[in-house]
Amino acid sequence: MKKLVATLIALSALSAFALTGCTTNPSPSPTATPNPDTITIKEESVTIGAGTEYELGGTLTIPEGAEKPYPSVVLVHGSGPNDRDETIYGNKPFKDIADYLTSKGIAVLRYDKRTYAHQAKMAEGYMDLTVREETIDDAILASNLLKSDERMDKDRVFVIGHSMGGMLAPRIDAEGGDFAGLILLAGSPRTLSDIVLDQITAAVETLTGEQKALGQQQLDSLASIFAELDNFSNEQAKAIDMGGASAYYFKEMADHPASTYLSDIEKPVLILQGGKDFQVYADKDYVEYQNLLDGKPNVTFKLYPELNHLFMTSTTGTAEEYMKADNVHIEVLVDIAEWILNAKK
């Protein structure tokens, strides 16, 4: 099974990360934007979980010259081991976001993910691993760190979750993050297993001949395991090696669906999606968000037709374009900054 899943994941778009039109709700009246000429970006080194078994290095960018207390943001990574910049080849989307938001008067905290900073140690117990140990606990600690900083407005600490971070942000908020608002970049209210199957299906379609037939057989085997997740006990799921994680990783996440947290949420939510994203789909994941939340006055949606999963301009529509250094599109950065600055307390 481990070899089977490793082969399939290698075929899927997840391997790049380790895991139309636009509809918007009316926004509050704009507030004054800080003058960038008066703001200096200062970087401070911080530690998430200081004194714990899994200390994480981080960077806090401070908008010196902006009005205090600062609104602030925690950045939560996508799937797999990620550094604090969420580096993908020459691209550093989290650094792009942090630098721009800070230039507009918003402090930003980004940090190395636990599976990046403590990769060997995390690998020892990977069959018991869940998104709680991988992502949720550290994001909550990051939120608490900002709220304990007297320079920050404790009532205006936000979260930006990208990809799987976007999927998990509502749960992080509910389980202790307690943010002022949520920004979901290329997230999804669907299950991770459904998304993985879609990605691998697309990858198998690129194969030919015997390779395609073998890939389809393996895909069918994986689909049968995912179909039984609800019927497995936790111990049974932990015994199924999926290659880097057990079936329990998928089961535990499916037992805490984002839709449950989002359906009753009343705080501000901003949902952004790239139209040329081939890892999380505008016609499935983004549409599912709309089906779940459209009409709620606290939720704003925006689709960027020409952008990919990194919210960078898409040229080839494939993972190859990630190898070319680019930056998060300025329209996305402007939209995020204005939404945070205009969000009601």
Beta strands, then each sheet from edge to edge (+ up, - down):
strand 1: 40-48
strand 2: 56-64
strand 3: 70-76
strand 4: 107-111
strand 5: 152-162
strand 6: 182-185
strand 7: 269-274
strand 8: 299-304
sheet 1: 1+ 2- 4+ 3+ 5+ 6+ 7+ 8+
end
